[in-house]
Amino acid sequence: MNQKFKTALLLLILPLLAVAQSVITGTIKDASTGLPVPSASVLVKGTSNGTATDFDGNYTLNNVPDGAVIVFSYIGYTTQEVAYTGQSTIDIALAEDPSELDAIVLIGYGSIKQENVTSAQETIKSEEFNKGAITSPGQLIAGKAAGVQVTAASGRPGDGPVIRVRPGSTLSGSQDALYVVDGVPLDQSNASLNSINPNDIESITILKDASATAIYGNRASNGVVLITTKKANFSSDLKVRYDVQFAVEKVDNNTDVLTGDEFRQMVADQGRDTSILGDANTDWQDAIYQNGTRAIHNLTIEKGYDNTSIRASLGYNNEHGTLQRSGYERASLSLNVIQKLLDNKLKLTFTSQLAQEEIRNADTGAVGAAVVFDPTQPIFSGSDLYGGYFEYTNSTGIEPNAPRNPLGLLNSLDSQLDNYQARLNMNAEYKLPVKGLKFTGNAGIDYNEFDSYSLRDANSGGR
């Protein structure tokens, strides 16, 4: 009887669920031409549930709740909002937004008005960047550009996110985009966006289509990320600004493992010898993790004259990771100078970024060891062997088939990577006598020097 009741109740609930979450289809077109608008955004307002139109302007939006507001948008067009009241089809005609068409955007080989852009590109300005104690420039645009994936490479301090502009066409080759900072393409084999202070970035433009390869060659086959740094305005007052940001990180969810008491009880219940077990109750995951801290300091000075603008900034970042002995430090110095000459016919722009990075590496093997190491054993053995840490041993030394003490792994390793970076660029722009025609020359250098070492305590028993 109970089974029949449950079946009847399920049949009653299923139609209600189907009504509550609906599917909307439709087409988005240009209001003036009637042509379809591809890659337009369709989003349920206030949520991350959205989609984009295909080449013919068609879209399908799933899981739309009753009473939701659907937002239709595209660069250069006025955004429209439509209340959902059960419609199965919503067709939209987007009108051009004149204020958007006058915006100046970068296209790799120069800058033009938004209304004249024919390539697939997207620009994120500083006021649109993600906020917070951000270390890497990639974190500024996470979730800000359609179709661009920004994912964390690892949890290690100093590791910037991986940026994918479009899916790669190779299984073994690099799928990284080409990074260009103030006109200087970075060496893809050693490109380190973390050496750039996020506080110095004015905008990030992403070139998505294959037209970028006509400028930068096959290096741009996976897309291009153009980074423009901040400059001072002409005829502006002296500005001095200092700001500091502080953040705390902690590990919220550890792997669920047995406590020492639970492990001893399990062994006893199975009728096995408990004499080899210890008397401790050690939470190894709690022992290797700590509250991570991040402090970011920035000092900026800028001044603008009639024909000269100067901006200088000094930044310092100090981060302690959630895994003990992991950390990251960066000191950066930038200088941007613009000088106009010859009655404003000639404009010289000099930009420079200097940075020193220090990445302190922890033994990540401690993370796995903390999950499987015996919780009945203490952290320290009471002897001087193996740095004083408890280890499983045999007649010849450490037992090779047993896991190592997690804290012993962390504290016996001293590993560090240093990066010294210098990026300089000089740009000259001269207006020729022919109206609208100008000559532009650009020269730059991107220099990186890496030093690293890794030392294991000789008394740790090796690894």
C-alpha positions as CSV (number, residue, x, y, z in Angstrom):
1,M,0.0,0.0,0.0
2,N,2.8,2.3,0.9
3,Q,4.5,1.7,-2.4
4,K,1.4,2.5,-4.4
5,F,1.0,5.7,-2.4
6,K,4.6,6.8,-3.1
7,T,4.1,6.1,-6.8
8,A,0.9,8.2,-7.0
9,L,2.5,11.0,-5.1
10,L,5.5,11.0,-7.5
11,L,3.2,11.2,-10.5
12,L,1.5,14.2,-9.0
13,I,4.8,16.0,-8.2
14,L,6.5,15.5,-11.6
15,P,4.1,17.7,-13.6
16,L,4.5,20.5,-11.0
17,L,8.3,20.3,-11.4
18,A,8.0,20.4,-15.2
19,V,5.8,23.5,-15.0
20,A,8.1,25.3,-12.5
21,Q,11.2,25.0,-14.8
22,S,10.5,25.9,-18.5
23,V,12.4,26.2,-21.7
24,I,12.4,29.3,-23.9
25,T,13.5,29.5,-27.5
26,G,13.7,32.5,-29.9
27,T,15.7,34.6,-32.3
28,I,17.6,37.8,-31.8
29,K,17.9,40.2,-34.8
30,D,19.2,43.7,-35.6
31,A,16.2,46.1,-35.3
32,S,17.4,48.2,-38.3
33,T,18.6,45.5,-40.7
34,G,16.6,42.4,-39.6
35,L,19.8,40.3,-39.8
36,P,20.5,37.8,-37.0
37,V,22.8,38.8,-34.1
38,P,25.2,35.9,-33.4
39,S,26.8,35.4,-29.9
40,A,24.3,37.7,-28.2
41,S,23.9,37.0,-24.5
42,V,20.6,35.7,-23.0
43,L,20.6,35.6,-19.2
44,V,18.2,35.0,-16.4
45,K,18.6,38.2,-14.4
46,G,20.4,37.8,-11.0
47,T,21.6,34.3,-11.9
48,S,24.4,32.6,-13.8
49,N,21.9,30.7,-16.0
50,G,22.4,31.9,-19.5
51,T,23.2,31.1,-23.1
52,A,24.3,32.7,-26.3
53,T,22.8,32.9,-29.8
54,D,24.1,30.7,-32.6
55,F,25.2,32.0,-36.1
56,D,21.6,32.4,-37.1
57,G,20.6,34.3,-34.0
58,N,18.7,31.4,-32.5
59,Y,18.9,30.5,-28.8
60,T,17.5,28.0,-26.3
61,L,17.4,28.9,-22.6
62,N,16.6,26.1,-20.1
63,N,15.4,26.0,-16.5
64,V,13.6,29.4,-16.5
65,P,11.5,29.8,-13.4
66,D,8.2,31.6,-13.3
67,G,8.4,35.3,-12.7
68,A,12.0,35.5,-13.9
69,V,13.4,38.5,-15.9
70,I,15.3,37.6,-19.1
71,V,18.1,40.0,-20.1
72,F,19.1,40.2,-23.8
73,S,22.4,42.0,-24.6
74,Y,25.2,42.4,-27.1
75,I,28.1,44.9,-27.4
76,G,27.0,48.0,-29.3
77,Y,23.3,47.4,-28.7
78,T,20.8,48.6,-26.1
79,T,20.1,45.9,-23.5
80,Q,16.5,44.7,-23.2
81,E,14.8,43.0,-20.3
82,V,11.6,40.9,-20.7
83,A,9.5,39.4,-17.9
84,Y,8.8,35.7,-18.3
85,T,5.1,34.9,-17.9
86,G,5.1,31.4,-19.4
87,Q,6.0,32.3,-23.0
88,S,7.6,29.4,-24.9
89,T,9.1,31.8,-27.6
90,I,10.6,35.2,-27.2
91,D,11.9,37.0,-30.3
92,I,14.0,40.2,-29.8
93,A,15.0,43.0,-32.0
94,L,18.1,44.8,-30.6
95,A,18.6,48.5,-31.4
96,E,22.1,50.0,-31.7
97,D,23.3,52.0,-28.8
98,P,25.1,55.2,-30.1
99,S,27.0,55.7,-26.9
100,E,28.7,52.3,-27.3
101,L,29.7,52.8,-30.9
102,D,31.9,55.8,-30.1
103,A,34.1,53.8,-27.7
104,I,37.7,53.3,-28.7
105,V,38.9,49.7,-28.7
106,L,42.2,48.0,-29.4
107,I,42.4,45.6,-32.3
108,G,46.0,44.4,-32.1
109,Y,47.5,46.8,-34.7
110,G,46.0,50.0,-33.4
111,S,42.7,51.4,-32.0
112,I,39.5,52.3,-33.8
113,K,35.9,53.1,-32.9
114,Q,33.7,50.3,-31.7
115,E,31.3,50.9,-34.6
116,N,34.0,50.0,-37.1
117,V,35.2,46.8,-35.4
118,T,34.6,43.7,-37.7
119,S,36.6,41.1,-35.7
120,A,35.6,39.1,-32.7
121,Q,37.0,41.0,-29.7
122,E,36.0,42.1,-26.2
123,T,37.4,44.8,-23.9
124,I,37.1,44.8,-20.1
125,K,37.9,48.1,-18.5
126,S,39.3,48.7,-15.0
127,E,35.9,49.7,-13.6
128,E,34.5,46.3,-14.7
129,F,37.3,44.3,-13.2
130,N,36.6,41.8,-10.3
131,K,37.3,43.5,-7.0
132,G,39.2,42.2,-3.9
133,A,42.8,41.3,-2.9
134,I,43.7,40.0,-6.4
135,T,47.3,38.8,-7.1
136,S,47.1,37.8,-10.8
137,P,45.8,39.9,-13.7
138,G,43.9,36.8,-14.9
139,Q,41.7,37.0,-11.9
140,L,40.5,40.4,-12.9
141,I,38.5,39.1,-15.9
142,A,37.3,35.8,-14.5
143,G,33.6,35.5,-15.6
144,K,33.8,38.9,-17.4
145,A,34.3,37.8,-21.1
146,A,31.9,35.5,-22.9
147,G,33.5,32.2,-24.1
148,V,36.8,32.9,-22.2
149,Q,37.7,30.3,-19.6
150,V,39.7,31.5,-16.6
151,T,40.5,28.6,-14.3
152,A,42.9,28.1,-11.4
153,A,46.0,26.2,-12.4
154,S,46.6,25.0,-8.8
155,G,46.2,26.2,-5.2
156,R,49.9,27.2,-4.9
157,P,50.5,30.8,-4.0
158,G,51.9,32.7,-7.0
159,D,50.3,30.4,-9.6
160,G,48.2,32.5,-11.9
161,P,45.0,31.2,-13.5
162,V,45.0,29.5,-16.9
163,I,43.3,31.6,-19.6
164,R,41.7,29.8,-22.6
165,V,40.4,32.2,-25.3
166,R,39.2,29.4,-27.5
167,P,39.6,25.6,-27.6
168,G,43.0,24.5,-28.8
169,S,43.4,22.3,-31.9
170,T,46.4,20.3,-30.5
171,L,46.7,17.5,-28.0
172,S,50.4,18.0,-27.2
173,G,51.1,21.6,-28.1
174,S,50.4,24.7,-26.0
175,Q,46.8,26.0,-25.8
176,D,47.8,29.3,-24.2
177,A,46.8,32.6,-25.7
178,L,49.5,35.1,-26.7
179,Y,49.9,37.9,-24.1
180,V,50.8,41.4,-25.4
181,V,51.5,44.1,-22.8
182,D,51.6,47.7,-24.1
183,G,52.5,46.4,-27.5
184,V,55.2,43.9,-26.4
185,P,54.4,40.2,-27.1
186,L,55.5,38.1,-24.2
187,D,57.6,35.0,-24.6
188,Q,55.0,32.2,-24.5
189,S,57.4,29.7,-23.0
190,N,58.1,32.0,-20.0
191,A,55.2,34.3,-19.9
192,S,54.3,35.2,-16.3
193,L,51.3,37.4,-16.0
194,N,51.8,37.4,-12.2
195,S,54.8,39.7,-12.7
196,I,52.3,42.5,-13.7
197,N,50.7,44.4,-10.8
198,P,46.9,44.3,-11.3
199,N,46.8,47.8,-9.9
200,D,48.7,49.1,-13.0
201,I,46.2,47.7,-15.6
202,E,43.8,50.0,-17.4
203,S,42.1,47.5,-19.7
204,I,42.3,44.0,-21.1
205,T,41.2,43.3,-24.6
206,I,40.7,39.8,-25.9
207,L,41.0,39.0,-29.6
208,K,39.1,35.8,-30.3
209,D,39.1,35.1,-34.0
210,A,41.7,34.0,-36.5
211,S,42.3,37.5,-37.8
212,A,44.8,38.0,-34.9
213,T,47.2,35.6,-36.7
214,A,47.6,38.1,-39.5
215,I,49.3,40.4,-37.0
216,Y,51.1,38.1,-34.6
217,G,51.5,34.9,-36.8
218,N,50.8,31.4,-35.5
219,R,51.6,32.5,-31.9
220,A,48.1,34.0,-31.9
221,S,46.4,30.8,-33.1
222,N,44.9,30.3,-29.6
223,G,43.8,34.0,-29.3
224,V,45.4,37.1,-28.0
225,V,45.1,38.9,-24.7
226,L,46.1,42.7,-25.0
227,I,46.9,44.4,-21.7
228,T,47.1,48.2,-21.5
229,T,48.6,49.8,-18.4
230,K,47.5,53.0,-16.8
231,K,48.8,56.4,-17.8
232,A,48.4,59.9,-16.2
233,N,46.1,62.4,-17.9
234,F,47.6,65.6,-19.4
235,S,47.1,68.9,-17.5
236,S,46.2,67.0,-14.3
237,D,47.0,67.8,-10.6
238,L,49.5,65.9,-8.6
239,K,48.0,62.7,-7.1
240,V,49.5,60.5,-4.5
241,R,47.6,57.4,-3.5
242,Y,48.4,54.6,-1.1
243,D,46.1,51.6,-0.5
244,V,46.4,48.3,1.3
245,Q,44.3,45.2,1.0
246,F,44.3,42.2,3.4
247,A,42.6,38.8,2.9
248,V,42.5,35.6,5.0
249,E,42.0,32.1,3.4
250,K,41.2,28.9,5.1
251,V,40.5,25.3,4.2
252,D,36.8,24.6,4.9
253,N,36.4,21.1,3.8
254,N,38.9,18.4,4.7
255,T,38.7,14.8,3.5
256,D,36.5,12.8,5.9
257,V,38.8,10.3,7.7
258,L,38.7,8.2,10.9
259,T,40.0,9.7,14.2
260,G,42.5,7.8,16.2
261,D,39.8,6.4,18.5
262,E,37.7,5.3,15.5
263,F,40.6,3.7,13.8
264,R,41.6,1.7,17.0
265,Q,38.0,0.6,17.4
266,M,37.8,-0.6,13.8
267,V,41.0,-2.6,14.1
268,A,39.7,-4.2,17.4
269,D,36.4,-5.0,15.9
270,Q,38.2,-6.9,13.1
271,G,40.0,-9.0,15.7
272,R,43.4,-7.7,14.7
273,D,46.5,-6.9,16.8
274,T,46.2,-3.3,18.2
275,S,49.6,-3.3,19.9
276,I,51.2,-1.7,16.8
277,L,48.9,1.3,17.0
278,G,49.7,4.4,19.0
279,D,47.8,6.2,21.7
280,A,47.4,9.6,20.0
281,N,44.5,11.2,18.2
282,T,46.3,13.2,15.5
283,D,44.3,15.1,12.9
284,W,47.0,15.2,10.2
285,Q,45.1,17.5,7.8
286,D,44.6,20.0,10.6
287,A,48.4,19.7,11.3
288,I,49.5,20.6,7.8
289,Y,47.1,23.4,7.0
290,Q,47.1,27.0,8.4
291,N,45.1,30.1,7.8
292,G,46.5,31.7,4.7
293,T,47.0,35.5,4.6
294,R,47.5,37.9,1.8
295,A,48.6,41.6,2.1
296,I,48.8,43.9,-1.0
297,H,50.3,47.4,-0.8
298,N,50.3,49.9,-3.6
299,L,51.7,53.4,-3.8
300,T,50.9,55.5,-6.9
301,I,52.1,59.0,-7.9
302,E,51.0,60.8,-11.1
303,K,51.1,64.3,-12.5
304,G,50.1,65.7,-15.9
305,Y,51.5,68.8,-17.6
306,D,50.5,70.4,-20.9
307,N,52.7,68.2,-23.0
308,T,53.9,65.6,-20.5
309,S,52.2,63.0,-18.3
310,I,54.0,60.9,-15.7
311,R,52.7,57.9,-13.6
312,A,54.8,55.8,-11.3
313,S,53.7,53.1,-9.0
314,L,55.3,50.8,-6.4
315,G,53.6,47.5,-5.3
316,Y,54.4,44.8,-2.8
317,N,52.5,41.6,-2.3
318,N,53.1,39.1,0.5
319,E,51.1,35.9,0.7
320,H,51.3,32.9,3.0
321,G,49.5,29.8,1.6
322,T,47.1,27.5,3.4
323,L,49.6,24.7,3.1
324,Q,52.4,25.3,5.6
325,R,55.7,26.6,4.1
326,S,54.1,27.7,0.9
327,G,54.1,31.4,0.1
328,Y,54.6,34.1,-2.5
329,E,56.2,37.6,-2.6
330,R,56.3,40.2,-5.4
331,A,57.8,43.6,-5.5
332,S,57.0,45.7,-8.6
333,L,57.9,49.1,-10.0
334,S,56.3,50.7,-13.0
335,L,56.9,54.0,-14.8
336,N,54.8,55.4,-17.7
337,V,55.8,58.7,-19.4
338,I,54.1,60.4,-22.4
339,Q,55.7,63.4,-24.1
340,K,54.3,65.4,-26.9
341,L,56.6,67.3,-29.3
342,L,56.5,69.3,-32.5
343,D,53.2,71.1,-31.8
344,N,51.7,67.8,-30.8
345,K,52.5,66.1,-34.1
346,L,54.9,63.7,-32.4
347,K,54.0,61.6,-29.3
348,L,56.5,59.5,-27.5
349,T,55.3,56.9,-24.9
350,F,57.6,55.1,-22.6
351,T,56.4,52.3,-20.4
352,S,58.3,50.0,-18.1
353,Q,57.5,47.3,-15.5
354,L,60.1,45.8,-13.2
355,A,59.2,43.0,-10.9
356,Q,60.9,40.4,-8.6
357,E,58.9,37.3,-7.6
358,E,59.7,34.8,-4.9
359,I,57.6,31.5,-4.9
360,R,58.1,29.3,-1.8
361,N,57.2,25.7,-2.7
362,A,55.8,23.3,-0.2
363,D,56.0,19.5,-0.6
364,T,52.5,18.8,-2.0
365,G,53.0,15.1,-1.2
366,A,52.1,16.0,2.4
367,V,48.5,16.5,1.3
368,G,48.0,12.9,0.2
369,A,50.1,11.6,3.2
370,A,47.8,13.5,5.6
371,V,44.8,11.6,4.4
372,V,46.3,8.1,4.7
373,F,48.8,8.4,7.6
374,D,47.9,6.5,10.8
375,P,45.8,8.9,13.1
376,T,46.9,6.9,16.2
377,Q,50.5,8.0,15.9
378,P,52.0,11.2,17.3
379,I,53.6,13.9,15.2
380,F,56.9,13.7,17.0
381,S,58.8,10.5,17.9
382,G,60.8,11.8,20.9
383,S,64.1,10.9,19.2
384,D,66.5,12.9,17.0
385,L,66.1,10.6,14.0
386,Y,64.3,12.0,10.9
387,G,64.1,15.5,12.3
388,G,62.3,14.2,15.4
389,Y,59.2,13.2,13.4
390,F,57.5,9.9,13.8
391,E,58.1,7.6,10.8
392,Y,57.5,3.9,10.1
393,T,60.8,2.1,10.0
394,N,62.3,-1.4,9.4
395,S,65.7,-2.9,10.2
396,T,67.4,-0.7,7.5
397,G,65.6,2.6,8.0
398,I,62.4,4.2,6.9
399,E,59.8,1.6,5.6
400,P,59.5,2.4,1.8
401,N,56.0,0.9,1.5
402,A,54.6,3.1,4.3
403,P,53.4,6.7,3.9
404,R,55.7,9.5,5.3
405,N,54.9,11.8,8.1
406,P,53.1,14.8,6.5
407,L,54.7,17.4,8.7
408,G,58.1,15.8,8.3
409,L,57.7,16.1,4.5
410,L,56.8,19.8,4.8
411,N,59.5,20.9,7.2
412,S,62.4,18.9,5.7
413,L,62.0,20.6,2.3
414,D,63.4,24.1,1.4
415,S,62.4,24.9,-2.2
416,Q,62.2,28.3,-3.8
417,L,61.7,29.8,-7.3
418,D,62.8,33.4,-8.0
419,N,61.9,35.4,-11.1
420,Y,63.5,38.7,-12.1
421,Q,61.5,40.5,-14.8
422,A,62.0,43.6,-16.8
423,R,59.6,44.8,-19.5
424,L,60.4,48.1,-21.5
425,N,58.6,49.6,-24.4
426,M,59.0,52.8,-26.5
427,N,56.3,53.9,-28.8
428,A,56.5,56.8,-31.3
429,E,53.5,58.2,-33.1
430,Y,53.9,61.0,-35.8
431,K,51.0,62.7,-37.6
432,L,51.8,62.9,-41.3
433,P,50.7,65.9,-43.4
434,V,48.0,63.8,-45.0
435,K,44.8,64.0,-42.9
436,G,44.0,60.8,-40.9
437,L,47.4,59.3,-41.7
438,K,50.1,58.7,-39.1
439,F,53.3,56.8,-38.7
440,T,53.7,54.5,-35.6
441,G,56.8,52.7,-34.5
442,N,57.1,50.4,-31.5
443,A,60.1,48.7,-29.9
444,G,60.2,46.7,-26.7
445,I,62.0,44.1,-24.7
446,D,60.7,41.4,-22.3
447,Y,63.4,39.9,-20.1
448,N,63.0,37.1,-17.5
449,E,65.6,35.5,-15.4
450,F,64.7,32.4,-13.3
451,D,66.6,31.0,-10.3
452,S,65.5,28.0,-8.3
453,Y,66.7,25.6,-5.7
454,S,65.4,22.6,-3.8
455,L,67.1,21.2,-0.7
456,R,66.0,18.3,1.5
457,D,67.2,17.9,5.0
458,A,69.8,15.1,5.1
459,N,68.3,13.8,8.4
460,S,64.8,13.4,6.9
461,G,65.5,10.0,5.5
462,G,65.3,11.1,1.9
463,R,62.3,10.9,-0.4
